Amino acid sequence: MLQSGYADQTEQRHIFKEILRRMDDVGWMVGDLLDYTKPLAVKREDVRLLDPLERALFLLTLDASLQRTTILRDYRCDPVLCANPNLLERVFLNLTLNAVQSMQFCGELTIRVSEVERSIAIAFAEKPSVMEKATREQIFGPFYSAKAGGSGIGLFLGRKYVEAHQGSIEVQTQHGLGSICTVLLPRPVTAPRAPL
């Protein structure tokens, strides 16, 4: 309502838009805290994997541009999964946001989607990387954060969401060179063909 009263004043409208964006951030944080404290019931539907991934990247655009991060896409498949699109979007947003913030300006984030054996792999490769081995071993723990002001539950819940889809997350890193965080989700089961 306040925003509509400043239709002709660009600066004020920009402020209201930013307030609304920050309120959305608070909503995400409250949702994360609620998910942390209760058992997770996953409502699933047929989801084209790239849809929640691209929504997460759209939300990340502002942060990536501020840090002069280059985001490269390497999509080798776009499977339809039985999954919760909102939870997948939150996983992808947390992983990409953490990658962008950890590169500390002028980094490169490559996102590769491919089929690997019985899984769909979504790999987030960042370079350079400042992640230490000790950090890698703790990042999925509750309330652990290497960032000033971080809540420490984003990656913990991300792994919880992935595991709720019978998937897993793997992290490989070489300090100063690069890190790869890979989400592995079960490949969709194709129905057998009816005999002719």
DOVO-782723 format. One line per field, with one value per atom (N, C-alpha, C, O): atom name; x, y, z. Coordinates in Angstrom, 2 decimals, decimal comma. Layout:
<pts>
atome: [CA_...]
c1: [X_...]
c2: [Y_...]
c3: [Z_...]
</pts>
This chain:
<pts>
atome: [N_CA_C_O_N_CA_C_O_N_CA_C_O_N_CA_C_O_N_CA_C_O_N_CA_C_O_N_CA_C_O_N_CA_C_O_N_CA_C_O_N_CA_C_O_N_CA_C_O_N_CA_C_O_N_CA_C_O_N_CA_C_O_N_CA_C_O_N_CA_C_O_N_CA_C_O_N_CA_C_O_N_CA_C_O_N_CA_C_O_N_CA_C_O_N_CA_C_O_N_CA_C_O_N_CA_C_O_N_CA_C_O_N_CA_C_O_N_CA_C_O_N_CA_C_O_N_CA_C_O_N_CA_C_O_N_CA_C_O_N_CA_C_O_N_CA_C_O_N_CA_C_O_N_CA_C_O_N_CA_C_O_N_CA_C_O_N_CA_C_O_N_CA_C_O_N_CA_C_O_N_CA_C_O_N_CA_C_O_N_CA_C_O_N_CA_C_O_N_CA_C_O_N_CA_C_O_N_CA_C_O_N_CA_C_O_N_CA_C_O_N_CA_C_O_N_CA_C_O_N_CA_C_O_N_CA_C_O_N_CA_C_O_N_CA_C_O_N_CA_C_O_N_CA_C_O_N_CA_C_O_N_CA_C_O_N_CA_C_O_N_CA_C_O_N_CA_C_O_N_CA_C_O_N_CA_C_O_N_CA_C_O_N_CA_C_O_N_CA_C_O_N_CA_C_O_N_CA_C_O_N_CA_C_O_N_CA_C_O_N_CA_C_O_N_CA_C_O_N_CA_C_O_N_CA_C_O_N_CA_C_O_N_CA_C_O_N_CA_C_O_N_CA_C_O_N_CA_C_O_N_CA_C_O_N_CA_C_O_N_CA_C_O_N_CA_C_O_N_CA_C_O_N_CA_C_O_N_CA_C_O_N_CA_C_O_N_CA_C_O_N_CA_C_O_N_CA_C_O_N_CA_C_O_N_CA_C_O_N_CA_C_O_N_CA_C_O_N_CA_C_O_N_CA_C_O_N_CA_C_O_N_CA_C_O_N_CA_C_O_N_CA_C_O_N_CA_C_O_N_CA_C_O_N_CA_C_O_N_CA_C_O_N_CA_C_O_N_CA_C_O_N_CA_C_O_N_CA_C_O_N_CA_C_O_N_CA_C_O_N_CA_C_O_N_CA_C_O_N_CA_C_O_N_CA_C_O_N_CA_C_O_N_CA_C_O_N_CA_C_O_N_CA_C_O_N_CA_C_O_N_CA_C_O_N_CA_C_O_N_CA_C_O_N_CA_C_O_N_CA_C_O_N_CA_C_O_N_CA_C_O_N_CA_C_O_N_CA_C_O_N_CA_C_O_N_CA_C_O_N_CA_C_O_N_CA_C_O_N_CA_C_O_N_CA_C_O_N_CA_C_O_N_CA_C_O_N_CA_C_O_N_CA_C_O_N_CA_C_O_N_CA_C_O_N_CA_C_O_N_CA_C_O_N_CA_C_O_N_CA_C_O_N_CA_C_O_N_CA_C_O_N_CA_C_O_N_CA_C_O_N_CA_C_O_N_CA_C_O_N_CA_C_O_N_CA_C_O_N_CA_C_O_N_CA_C_O_N_CA_C_O_N_CA_C_O_N_CA_C_O_N_CA_C_O_N_CA_C_O_N_CA_C_O_N_CA_C_O_N_CA_C_O_N_CA_C_O_N_CA_C_O_N_CA_C_O_N_CA_C_O_N_CA_C_O_N_CA_C_O_N_CA_C_O_N_CA_C_O_N_CA_C_O_N_CA_C_O_N_CA_C_O_N_CA_C_O_N_CA_C_O_N_CA_C_O_N_CA_C_O_N_CA_C_O_N_CA_C_O_N_CA_C_O_N_CA_C_O_N_CA_C_O_N_CA_C_O_N_CA_C_O_N_CA_C_O_N_CA_C_O_N_CA_C_O_N_CA_C_O_N_CA_C_O_N_CA_C_O_N_CA_C_O_N_CA_C_O_N_CA_C_O_N_CA_C_O_N_CA_C_O]
c1: [0,84_0,00_0,88_0,61_1,93_2,82_3,52_3,67_3,93_4,64_3,77_4,25_2,49_1,60_1,42_1,10_1,63_1,49_2,67_2,64_3,73_4,92_5,20_6,35_4,14_4,26_5,19_5,88_5,23_6,02_7,38_8,12_7,70_8,96_9,87_9,76_10,76_11,59_12,41_12,50_13,02_13,90_13,12_13,57_11,95_11,16_10,65_10,62_10,25_9,77_10,89_10,65_12,12_13,27_13,45_13,76_13,26_13,40_12,34_12,64_11,08_10,02_10,25_9,97_10,77_11,05_12,11_12,01_13,11_14,17_13,62_14,02_12,71_12,09_11,32_11,41_10,57_9,81_10,74_10,45_11,86_12,83_13,41_13,56_13,73_14,28_13,25_13,60_11,98_10,93_10,82_10,59_11,00_11,01_12,16_11,99_13,33_14,48_14,15_14,50_13,46_13,06_12,11_12,20_11,20_10,27_11,00_10,64_12,04_12,85_13,51_13,52_14,05_14,75_13,80_14,15_12,61_11,63_11,24_11,11_11,05_10,73_11,84_11,56_13,09_14,24_14,24_14,46_13,99_13,97_12,85_13,04_11,70_10,59_10,94_10,63_11,58_11,98_13,01_13,04_13,86_14,90_14,29_14,83_13,19_12,63_11,54_11,05_11,16_10,07_10,43_11,28_9,77_10,00_9,58_8,65_10,29_10,05_9,12_9,42_7,97_7,05_7,15_6,85_7,58_7,84_6,66_6,35_6,01_4,95_5,61_6,32_5,39_6,09_5,15_3,94_5,75_5,05_6,06_7,27_5,60_6,53_7,14_6,43_8,48_9,19_10,29_11,10_10,33_11,47_12,62_12,50_13,71_14,79_15,29_15,58_15,39_15,96_15,05_15,52_13,78_12,87_13,26_13,49_13,35_13,77_15,21_15,56_16,05_17,45_17,52_18,25_16,79_16,81_16,15_16,55_15,13_14,52_15,52_15,60_16,30_17,32_18,37_18,81_18,78_19,79_19,25_20,00_17,96_17,36_17,41_17,73_17,09_17,15_18,57_18,79_19,53_20,93_21,53_22,58_20,89_21,49_22,07_23,18_21,34_21,83_23,12_24,08_23,15_24,35_25,54_26,66_25,30_26,39_26,96_28,18_26,09_26,59_27,37_28,35_26,92_27,63_29,04_29,96_29,22_30,53_31,29_32,32_30,76_31,42_31,73_32,81_30,77_30,92_30,34_29,26_31,08_30,59_29,90_30,48_28,66_27,92_27,81_27,25_28,35_28,32_27,37_27,35_26,60_25,66_26,14_26,52_26,12_26,48_25,42_25,62_24,29_23,16_23,19_23,01_23,41_23,50_22,23_22,10_21,31_20,02_19,05_19,46_17,78_16,75_15,66_14,57_15,97_15,02_13,80_13,83_12,73_11,54_11,62_11,65_11,65_11,76_10,47_9,69_10,25_9,16_9,74_10,38_9,52_10,21_9,37_8,32_9,87_9,23_10,00_11,15_9,40_10,14_10,61_11,68_9,84_10,24_11,47_12,36_11,51_12,68_13,92_15,01_13,76_14,92_15,42_16,63_14,51_14,92_15,71_16,70_15,28_15,99_17,38_18,33_17,49_18,80_19,73_20,86_19,23_20,07_20,43_21,55_19,48_19,76_20,83_21,73_20,72_21,71_23,10_24,09_23,19_24,49_25,12_26,31_24,32_24,87_25,23_26,26_24,39_24,67_25,95_26,78_26,10_27,31_28,55_29,60_28,42_29,56_29,98_31,16_28,99_29,28_29,92_30,90_29,37_29,90_31,29_32,09_31,57_32,86_34,00_35,16_33,67_34,73_35,33_36,42_34,64_35,17_35,58_36,73_34,63_34,78_35,54_36,48_35,09_35,76_35,94_36,98_34,98_35,07_34,26_33,64_34,28_33,54_32,81_33,42_31,52_30,70_30,11_29,35_30,48_29,96_28,97_29,28_27,78_26,75_26,53_26,12_26,81_26,69_25,61_25,62_24,68_23,64_23,89_23,92_24,06_24,36_23,84_23,44_23,85_23,48_24,74_25,70_24,74_25,90_25,39_24,76_25,67_25,21_23,71_22,91_23,32_21,88_21,36_20,26_22,15_21,78_21,80_22,40_21,11_21,25_22,17_21,90_23,26_24,24_24,10_24,12_23,96_23,95_25,19_25,22_26,22_27,51_27,68_27,43_28,10_28,36_29,87_30,38_30,56_32,03_32,43_32,11_33,13_33,56_35,08_35,79_35,55_36,99_37,21_36,51_38,17_38,98_38,15_37,01_38,72_38,04_38,90_40,12_38,26_39,00_38,61_38,94_37,90_37,43_38,59_39,32_38,73_39,74_39,15_37,94_40,04_39,59_38,72_37,70_39,12_38,35_36,94_35,98_36,84_35,52_34,67_33,49_35,28_34,54_33,91_32,82_34,60_34,11_33,00_32,34_32,79_31,79_30,61_29,61_30,71_29,73_28,29_27,37_28,08_26,70_26,22_25,14_27,01_26,59_25,64_25,73_24,71_23,76_24,47_25,31_24,09_24,56_26,05_26,64_26,66_28,05_28,04_27,37_28,76_28,87_30,25_30,76_30,86_32,16_31,98_32,96_30,72_30,43_30,00_29,26_30,45_29,99_28,50_28,06_27,74_26,30_25,51_24,29_26,18_25,47_24,71_25,16_23,55_22,74_23,27_23,08_23,94_24,49_23,50_23,80_22,30_21,34_20,99_20,33_21,43_21,09_21,60_20,83_22,89_23,46_23,02_22,85_22,85_22,35_20,98_20,73_20,08_18,75_18,82_18,04_19,76_19,91_20,18_19,57_21,08_21,36_20,14_19,85_19,42_18,20_17,17_16,53_17,01_16,06_16,48_15,64_17,77_18,26_18,07_17,63_18,39_18,23_16,76_16,44_15,86_14,42_13,97_12,92_14,79_14,52_15,36_15,52_15,88_16,75_18,02_18,53_18,52_19,75_20,87_20,74_21,96_23,11_23,85_23,64_24,73_25,58_27,03_27,36_27,88_29,31_30,08_29,68_31,17_32,00_33,45_34,00_34,07_35,49_36,11_35,50_37,30_37,90_39,42_40,02_40,02_41,46_41,63_41,31_42,12_42,22_42,99_44,08_42,40_43,04_42,77_42,98_42,31_42,07_40,58_40,10_39,87_38,44_37,74_38,38_36,43_35,60_34,42_33,92_34,00_32,83_31,88_32,24_30,68_29,62_28,61_28,03_28,40_27,55_26,34_26,46_25,16_23,91_23,59_23,53_23,38_23,02_21,59_21,25_20,74_19,34_19,07_19,67_18,17_17,88_17,34_16,51_17,82_17,30_15,84_15,43_15,03_13,61_13,50_14,26_12,55_12,32_11,42_10,32_11,87_11,03_10,17_10,64_8,92_8,00_8,37_8,74_8,28_8,60_7,62_6,43_8,12_7,25_6,32_6,71_5,09_4,13_4,52_4,98_4,36_4,70_3,84_2,68_4,42_3,68_2,74_2,03]
c2: [-1,20_0,00_1,26_2,21_1,25_2,41_2,60_3,72_1,49_1,58_2,19_2,97_1,84_2,37_3,88_4,53_4,45_5,88_6,68_7,91_5,98_6,66_6,26_6,06_6,14_5,65_6,50_5,96_7,80_8,70_9,05_9,84_8,49_8,83_7,60_6,73_7,57_6,39_5,99_4,80_6,96_6,63_5,95_4,95_6,50_5,91_4,52_3,62_4,36_3,04_2,02_0,86_2,43_1,53_1,09_-0,07_2,02_1,70_0,69_-0,28_0,93_0,00_-1,38_-2,40_-1,40_-2,68_-3,45_-4,67_-2,74_-3,37_-3,87_-4,94_-3,11_-3,54_-4,84_-5,76_-4,91_-6,13_-7,32_-8,44_-7,05_-8,13_-8,65_-9,85_-7,72_-8,12_-8,88_-9,79_-8,51_-9,24_-10,66_-11,59_-10,83_-12,18_-12,99_-14,17_-12,35_-13,02_-13,50_-14,61_-12,64_-13,01_-14,20_-15,11_-14,18_-15,30_-16,61_-17,64_-16,57_-17,76_-18,23_-19,43_-17,30_-17,68_-18,31_-19,30_-17,75_-18,32_-19,71_-20,63_-19,87_-21,19_-22,19_-23,34_-21,76_-22,63_-23,07_-24,25_-22,12_-22,46_-23,45_-24,36_-23,27_-24,20_-25,58_-26,59_-25,63_-26,92_-27,62_-28,85_-26,83_-27,41_-28,11_-29,11_-27,58_-28,07_-29,13_-29,64_-29,46_-30,43_-31,49_-31,27_-32,65_-33,68_-33,15_-32,36_-33,60_-33,07_-33,98_-35,16_-33,44_-34,16_-33,54_-32,36_-34,34_-33,82_-34,13_-35,29_-33,08_-33,24_-33,18_-32,23_-34,19_-34,29_-34,12_-34,34_-33,73_-33,62_-33,78_-33,76_-33,92_-34,00_-32,62_-31,63_-32,57_-31,30_-31,43_-32,36_-30,50_-30,43_-29,78_-28,64_-30,48_-30,09_-28,66_-27,96_-28,24_-26,92_-25,77_-24,64_-26,04_-24,97_-24,41_-23,21_-25,23_-24,66_-24,17_-23,24_-24,79_-24,34_-22,94_-22,09_-22,71_-21,39_-20,32_-19,16_-20,72_-19,75_-19,33_-18,16_-20,29_-19,96_-19,03_-18,09_-19,28_-18,43_-17,03_-16,06_-16,94_-15,62_-14,82_-13,63_-15,49_-14,81_-14,42_-13,46_-15,16_-14,91_-13,78_-13,23_-13,41_-12,50_-11,24_-10,85_-10,61_-9,36_-9,59_-8,84_-10,61_-10,88_-11,23_-10,80_-12,01_-12,39_-11,18_-11,07_-10,26_-9,11_-8,17_-7,55_-8,06_-7,20_-7,71_-6,92_-9,02_-9,59_-9,93_-10,59_-9,46_-9,68_-11,16_-11,51_-12,00_-13,43_-13,82_-13,38_-14,66_-15,19_-16,52_-17,41_-16,66_-17,90_-18,57_-18,01_-19,79_-20,55_-21,74_-22,39_-22,02_-23,14_-24,23_-23,95_-25,46_-26,62_-27,69_-28,62_-27,52_-28,42_-29,52_-29,25_-30,75_-31,87_-32,72_-33,63_-32,40_-33,08_-32,22_-31,32_-32,49_-31,78_-32,78_-32,77_-33,66_-34,73_-34,22_-33,17_-34,97_-34,72_-35,64_-36,86_-35,04_-35,80_-35,71_-34,77_-36,69_-36,61_-35,99_-36,68_-34,69_-33,96_-32,77_-32,47_-32,10_-30,88_-29,69_-29,46_-28,94_-27,87_-26,76_-26,18_-26,46_-25,40_-25,80_-24,98_-27,05_-27,51_-27,56_-27,19_-28,02_-28,04_-26,62_-26,38_-25,68_-24,30_-23,77_-23,06_-24,10_-23,63_-24,26_-23,60_-25,54_-26,20_-25,49_-25,14_-25,28_-24,66_-23,22_-22,78_-22,49_-21,11_-21,05_-20,22_-21,91_-21,93_-22,26_-21,63_-23,26_-23,68_-22,59_-22,31_-21,99_-20,95_-19,70_-19,07_-19,32_-18,13_-18,32_-17,41_-19,49_-19,76_-19,76_-19,26_-20,30_-20,33_-18,92_-18,59_-18,10_-16,73_-15,93_-15,21_-16,07_-15,30_-15,77_-14,97_-17,06_-17,58_-17,24_-17,26_-16,94_-16,65_-15,26_-14,99_-14,40_-13,08_-12,28_-11,87_-12,09_-11,24_-11,94_-12,70_-11,63_-12,03_-13,53_-13,99_-14,30_-15,75_-16,25_-15,47_-17,56_-18,21_-19,41_-20,28_-19,46_-20,56_-21,29_-20,71_-22,55_-23,37_-24,37_-25,09_-24,41_-25,34_-26,37_-26,03_-27,62_-28,70_-29,68_-30,15_-29,97_-30,97_-32,12_-31,93_-33,32_-34,48_-35,76_-35,78_-36,83_-38,15_-38,88_-38,96_-39,42_-40,17_-41,49_-41,51_-42,57_-43,89_-43,86_-43,65_-44,08_-44,12_-42,81_-42,76_-41,76_-40,47_-39,34_-39,44_-38,27_-36,99_-36,15_-35,95_-35,66_-34,87_-33,40_-33,03_-32,57_-31,12_-30,62_-30,55_-30,27_-29,89_-28,37_-27,74_-27,80_-26,37_-26,22_-26,43_-25,86_-25,76_-24,30_-23,51_-23,94_-22,55_-22,46_-23,34_-21,42_-21,16_-19,65_-18,96_-19,14_-19,87_-20,21_-19,76_-21,01_-21,40_-21,07_-21,24_-20,59_-20,31_-21,29_-21,10_-22,36_-23,32_-24,19_-24,80_-24,23_-25,08_-26,48_-26,66_-27,47_-28,83_-28,90_-29,59_-28,18_-28,18_-27,64_-28,12_-26,62_-26,05_-27,06_-27,23_-27,75_-28,74_-29,80_-30,29_-30,17_-31,23_-30,75_-31,56_-29,43_-28,90_-28,20_-27,93_-27,89_-26,99_-27,47_-26,65_-28,78_-29,27_-29,50_-30,05_-29,08_-29,19_-28,06_-26,97_-28,31_-27,25_-26,09_-26,29_-24,88_-23,63_-23,37_-22,54_-24,08_-23,75_-22,80_-23,05_-21,70_-20,75_-20,13_-19,71_-20,08_-19,43_-17,95_-17,21_-17,53_-16,15_-15,35_-15,85_-14,11_-13,22_-12,97_-12,54_-13,23_-12,99_-14,13_-14,03_-15,23_-16,36_-17,14_-17,23_-17,71_-18,44_-19,84_-20,41_-20,41_-21,74_-22,87_-24,00_-22,58_-23,67_-23,90_-24,88_-23,00_-23,14_-24,43_-25,16_-24,72_-25,93_-27,18_-28,25_-27,04_-28,17_-28,60_-29,78_-27,62_-27,94_-28,39_-29,24_-27,82_-28,24_-29,73_-30,43_-30,22_-31,66_-32,45_-33,52_-31,90_-32,57_-32,68_-33,72_-31,61_-31,63_-32,63_-33,36_-32,67_-33,60_-35,04_-35,89_-35,32_-36,67_-37,08_-38,26_-36,11_-36,40_-36,84_-37,45_-36,52_-36,97_-38,21_-38,54_-38,89_-40,06_-39,73_-40,56_-38,52_-38,10_-37,86_-38,19_-37,28_-36,98_-35,77_-35,35_-35,20_-34,08_-34,44_-34,92_-34,20_-34,46_-33,15_-32,33_-32,97_-31,77_-32,18_-32,98_-31,61_-31,78_-30,39_-29,48_-30,22_-28,89_-28,96_-29,85_-27,99_-27,74_-26,27_-25,42_-25,97_-24,57_-23,73_-24,10_-22,62_-21,72_-22,06_-21,24_-23,30_-23,71_-23,78_-23,09_-24,58_-24,68_-25,68_-26,55_-25,56_-26,49_-26,92_-26,15_-28,15_-28,66_-29,26_-30,18_-28,74_-29,30_-29,95_-29,28_-31,24_-31,99_-32,56_-33,27_-32,24_-32,82_-34,01_-33,88_-35,16_-36,38_-36,75_-36,99_-36,79_-37,16_-38,42_-38,60_-39,30_-40,52_-40,21_-39,31_-40,96_-40,79_-41,19_-42,09_-40,54_-40,95_-42,36_-42,76_-43,10_-44,47_-44,42_-43,88_-44,99_-45,03_-46,26_-47,35_-46,11_-47,25_-48,21_-47,77_-49,52_-50,48_-50,39_-50,12_-50,60_-50,54_-51,73_-52,85_-51,48_-52,58_-53,43_-52,89_-54,74_-55,60_-55,27_-54,90_-55,41_-55,13_-56,27_-56,21]
c3: [0,00_0,00_0,00_-0,73_0,83_0,87_-0,47_-0,95_-1,07_-2,35_-3,43_-4,25_-3,45_-4,49_-4,38_-5,37_-3,19_-3,01_-3,53_-3,53_-3,97_-4,48_-5,92_-6,31_-6,70_-8,07_-8,93_-9,80_-8,69_-9,53_-8,92_-9,50_-7,78_-7,11_-7,10_-6,24_-8,09_-8,33_-7,12_-6,79_-6,45_-5,32_-4,19_-3,64_-3,86_-2,79_-3,17_-2,33_-4,42_-4,87_-4,76_-4,40_-5,06_-4,94_-3,49_-3,22_-2,55_-1,13_-0,70_0,00_-1,12_-0,76_-1,36_-0,74_-2,59_-3,23_-2,45_-2,29_-1,95_-1,16_0,17_0,64_0,79_2,05_1,83_2,65_0,74_0,45_0,21_0,63_-0,46_-0,71_0,60_0,80_1,50_2,80_3,63_4,37_3,49_4,21_3,69_4,46_2,37_1,81_2,41_2,71_2,59_3,20_4,61_5,00_5,36_6,72_6,68_7,50_5,71_5,56_5,31_5,88_4,46_4,21_5,50_5,79_6,28_7,51_8,52_9,17_8,66_9,57_9,11_9,93_7,80_7,25_7,53_7,87_7,40_7,69_9,14_9,44_10,05_11,48_11,80_12,60_11,17_11,39_10,85_11,49_9,67_9,10_9,98_10,05_10,64_11,49_12,70_13,18_13,19_14,45_14,29_15,29_13,07_12,92_11,88_11,02_11,96_10,93_9,57_9,45_8,54_7,20_6,42_6,20_6,00_5,13_3,74_3,55_2,78_1,43_0,52_0,25_0,04_-0,96_-2,33_-2,64_-3,14_-4,42_-5,60_-5,51_-6,70_-7,97_-9,09_-8,84_-10,29_-11,42_-11,65_-11,84_-11,62_-11,72_-12,76_-12,72_-13,70_-14,62_-13,87_-13,42_-13,72_-12,82_-13,03_-12,07_-14,28_-14,55_-14,11_-13,97_-13,87_-13,44_-12,07_-11,97_-11,00_-9,71_-9,73_-9,01_-10,55_-10,63_-11,24_-10,73_-12,30_-12,93_-12,06_-12,09_-11,28_-10,36_-9,30_-8,94_-8,80_-7,81_-8,40_-7,74_-9,63_-10,27_-10,53_-10,46_-10,83_-11,02_-9,71_-9,72_-8,59_-7,29_-6,92_-6,18_-7,43_-7,11_-7,94_-7,57_-9,04_-10,01_-9,39_-9,73_-8,50_-7,90_-7,12_-7,29_-6,28_-5,49_-6,37_-6,11_-7,42_-8,31_-9,03_-9,19_-9,47_-10,21_-9,29_-9,71_-8,03_-7,09_-6,83_-6,62_-6,85_-6,57_-7,85_-7,82_-8,97_-10,27_-10,51_-10,98_-10,17_-10,37_-11,73_-12,10_-12,45_-13,72_-13,46_-12,84_-13,93_-13,76_-15,12_-16,07_-15,22_-16,46_-16,29_-15,24_-17,34_-17,31_-18,27_-19,40_-17,79_-18,60_-18,35_-17,57_-19,04_-18,83_-19,90_-21,08_-19,46_-20,40_-20,40_-21,21_-19,50_-19,47_-18,66_-17,92_-18,81_-18,06_-17,69_-18,27_-16,72_-16,40_-15,65_-15,01_-15,76_-14,95_-13,74_-13,88_-12,55_-11,31_-10,51_-10,67_-9,66_-8,69_-7,44_-6,64_-7,25_-6,20_-5,75_-6,32_-4,73_-4,25_-4,84_-4,45_-5,76_-6,44_-5,50_-5,72_-4,46_-3,53_-2,72_-2,50_-2,28_-1,53_-2,41_-1,97_-3,65_-4,56_-4,82_-4,85_-5,00_-5,22_-4,03_-4,21_-2,82_-1,63_-1,53_-1,11_-1,90_-1,92_-2,89_-2,55_-4,12_-5,16_-4,80_-5,05_-4,22_-3,84_-2,75_-2,81_-1,75_-0,67_-1,20_-0,82_-2,08_-2,60_-3,47_-3,35_-4,34_-5,22_-4,44_-4,70_-3,48_-2,68_-1,86_-1,78_-1,25_-0,48_-1,37_-0,97_-2,58_-3,49_-3,90_-3,88_-4,26_-4,69_-3,56_-3,77_-2,36_-1,23_-0,80_-0,32_-0,96_-0,51_-1,48_-1,09_-2,73_-3,71_-3,52_-4,02_-2,81_-2,48_-3,73_-3,87_-4,61_-5,81_-6,95_-6,74_-8,14_-9,38_-9,50_-9,99_-9,08_-9,22_-10,40_-11,12_-10,57_-11,64_-11,07_-10,45_-11,28_-10,80_-12,00_-12,78_-12,15_-13,24_-12,67_-11,72_-13,26_-12,81_-13,92_-15,03_-13,59_-14,58_-14,14_-13,00_-15,04_-14,78_-15,74_-16,96_-15,19_-16,04_-15,40_-14,24_-16,19_-15,69_-15,29_-16,06_-14,08_-13,57_-12,99_-11,94_-13,68_-13,27_-13,00_-13,92_-11,74_-11,44_-10,87_-10,32_-11,01_-10,41_-11,43_-12,50_-11,06_-11,74_-10,88_-9,70_-11,46_-10,71_-11,06_-12,23_-10,04_-10,20_-9,47_-8,24_-10,24_-9,66_-9,71_-10,73_-8,58_-8,45_-8,24_-7,14_-9,31_-9,26_-9,17_-10,06_-8,11_-7,91_-8,00_-7,51_-8,61_-8,59_-8,68_-9,43_-7,93_-6,95_-5,72_-5,58_-4,84_-3,61_-2,41_-2,43_-1,35_-0,12_0,98_2,15_0,59_1,59_2,09_1,31_3,39_4,02_4,25_4,27_4,43_4,69_5,93_5,95_6,98_8,23_8,01_8,60_7,15_6,85_6,11_6,41_5,14_4,34_5,24_4,96_6,30_7,18_8,11_8,76_8,19_9,13_8,47_9,14_7,18_6,57_6,64_6,61_6,75_6,80_8,23_8,44_9,20_10,60_10,96_10,40_11,89_12,27_12,97_13,84_12,57_13,16_12,95_13,65_12,00_11,65_10,47_9,47_10,57_9,47_9,47_10,51_8,28_8,13_7,77_7,65_7,61_7,22_8,44_9,29_8,51_9,58_9,41_8,34_10,45_10,39_9,78_9,66_9,39_8,82_9,89_11,03_9,51_10,49_10,73_11,81_9,73_9,89_9,74_10,11_9,20_9,01_7,55_7,22_6,66_5,24_4,63_4,01_4,79_4,20_4,96_4,37_6,28_7,07_6,55_6,33_6,35_5,83_4,39_3,96_3,62_2,23_2,15_1,35_2,98_2,98_3,44_2,92_4,41_4,90_3,77_3,62_2,99_1,88_0,81_0,26_0,52_-0,51_-0,04_-0,81_1,21_1,73_1,78_1,64_1,96_1,93_0,55_0,39_-0,47_-1,84_-2,20_-3,37_-1,16_-1,32_-2,10_-2,86_-1,91_-2,58_-1,59_-0,41_-2,07_-1,21_-1,76_-2,90_-0,92_-1,33_-1,05_0,04_-2,04_-1,89_-2,11_-2,94_-1,37_-1,52_-1,73_-0,98_-2,77_-3,03_-3,11_-3,68_-2,55_-2,58_-2,58_-1,99_-3,26_-3,21_-2,92_-3,76_-1,74_-1,31_-2,33_-2,75_-2,71_-3,67_-5,12_-6,00_-5,37_-6,75_-7,07_-7,97_-6,34_-6,62_-5,73_-5,13_-5,65_-4,89_-5,75_-6,57_-5,56_-6,27_-5,25_-4,51_-5,22_-4,39_-5,32_-6,18_-5,16_-6,09_-5,37_-4,38_-5,90_-5,42_-6,31_-7,53_-5,69_-6,43_-6,09_-4,93_-7,10_-6,94_-7,76_-8,82_-7,29_-8,04_-9,43_-9,60_-10,41_-11,77_-11,79_-11,05_-12,64_-12,75_-13,29_-14,17_-12,75_-13,20_-14,41_-14,34_-15,51_-16,71_-16,67_-16,31_-17,04_-17,05_-18,16_-19,25_-17,92_-18,98_-20,13_-19,93_-21,34_-22,51_-22,54_-22,20_-22,95_-23,10_-24,30_-25,31_-24,21_-25,36_-26,55_-26,41_-27,76_-28,99_-29,33_-30,33]
</pts>
